[in-house]
Amino acid sequence: MSTKIGVLGAGQMGNGITHVFAQYGYQVVLFDIVQAQLDKALATIKQNLERQAKKGAIPESLVGETLGRISVTQDMNGLADVDFAVEAVTEHEPLKLEIFRKLDGVVKEGAILASNTSSIPITKIASVTGRPDKVIGMHFMNPVPVMKLVEIIRGHATSEDTFAQVSGMVAKIEKEMAVSHDYPGFVVNRILIPMINEAIFVLYEGIATAEDIDKGMKLGTNQPMGPLTLADFIGLDTILAITNVLYDGFKDPKYRPCPLLVKMVNAGYLGRKSGRGFYTY
């Protein structure tokens, strides 16, 4: 039996997740309440597939085949018959909980519900559904078609069967898996976000320029991009949201967000997506 996938949210992460599942043979239904967002997602997927084909990473024929496996809907009921749903909406806890409550009532019994959250507890998300054993964290890295890692987070009630099925899917889409227990920030963001926040403190305290901070970390620790460039790429609002999850979750002052980060988000300087962050785009 072929597994049918539902993806909720047609933003940067949602379109990447849709792209990868469809590329590896899955039928995918992409849901978003905004039609323009769905149109943009399809255009982005087509563009990224064509780029892969041009580089010789995939055969030319796979572009059309992949796009043919994707359908879109603005109605969550369009996900009723999926076997597996992965949510990739904004990193905002009340919104995610509301979506999982609704999704649980829409999707057929036995279907697995995954969240692409990068910091919100899976156990909490699972608790608003009637199937906590079928809820799991599946945190893809951005950009999804390029990055090899999927962080898998087992909630308090996630069953062995759910974990085994999701592990199998990660292997099928040729990604690597890192497994984490369900604590704020999991593994990747628990380490990455405080590093970015510390880089912002270094700038805030006037120790070095943004350029020198990034050059130091790039050339000194062999990172592909400096922490402030990475912050602009991720979005400063997302960095702040995850920093707050860590700070609230552990109540440890080492996670407090840098005042400069808070001020920039309040000013609407969110990085690449707003045209201005630590750099101008």
Sequence and secondary structure as in RCSB ss.txt:
>XXXX:A:sequence
MSTKIGVLGAGQMGNGITHVFAQYGYQVVLFDIVQAQLDKALATIKQNLERQAKKGAIPESLVGETLGRISVTQD
MNGLADVDFAVEAVTEHEPLKLEIFRKLDGVVKEGAILASNTSSIPITKIASVTGRPDKVIGMHFMNPVPVMKLV
EIIRGHATSEDTFAQVSGMVAKIEKEMAVSHDYPGFVVNRILIPMINEAIFVLYEGIATAEDIDKGMKLGTNQPM
GPLTLADFIGLDTILAITNVLYDGFKDPKYRPCPLLVKMVNAGYLGRKSGRGFYTY
>XXXX:A:secstr
   EEEEE  SHHHHHHHHHHHHTT EEEEE S HHHHHHHHHHHHHHHHHHHHTTSS THHHHHHHHTEEEESS
GGGGTT SEEEE   S HHHHHHHHHHHHHHS TT EEEE  SSS HHHHHHTSS GGGEEEEEE SSTTT  EE
EEEE TT  HHHHHHHHHHHHHTT EEEEEESSTTTTHHHHHHHHHHHHHHHHHTTSS HHHHHHHHHHHH  SS
 HHHHHHHH HHHHHHHHHHHHHHH  GGG   HHHHHHHHTT  BGGGTBSSSB 
